[in-house]
Structure formats: C-alpha cells, structure tokens
Amino acid sequence: MRIVRYFCPWAFSSAITRSNETYFCLFLCVLLLSGLHDRAKINEVLEYIDNRLSELQGEKEELTEYQRLDRRRRALEYTLYDKELRKVRREVVF
C-alpha cells in the first residue's frame, strides 16, 4: 500500500473524483501487469534451471561411469605393472 501511496498520493485524498479513480485503477492494472511480467521472467528462469538440472544429471551419470571405468583401468595397469616388477625382481635375483 505504501507504494501506491507514494506513486498515487491523490488516490488517498479526501476528494477522490471519478477520473482519479480511473487513473488509480489503471495504475493498479499496470502494477498487476508488471507483476505478471515478473512472474513470466521467474517462470523462464525456473524452466532454465530445470533444463540445466537435467543436463547436469546426465553429465553426473557420465562422470560416474567414467570414474568406474577409470578405476578399473588403473587397477589393471597396476596389476600389469606389479606382475612385470615381480618378474624382473625374480630374474635379477637368479
């Protein structure tokens, strides 16, 4: 209500005329429309966030799969390295 009083002080004067009431109604319509515009912007942002969350979920799944496969690759590399190291050590000892 403070906003309306600030922008339309005449709307609260004791002598409100018919034209003032019309302007006041138009002002309220403008406020409502700006609110609808803000709501549309908020909906756009929420839609963008939902889309981005979906993309990130897919990327998270890809990353999890990559990490699983990378862990397996490193384990196999370590196993091969360890076998070769043992083989070389046996050959050096004998």
Summary of the structure (lengths in Angstrom):
residues: 94
radius of gyration: 35.3
end to end distance: 95.5
largest distance: 113.7
contacts: 190
relative contact order: 0.05
helix: 91%
strand: 0%
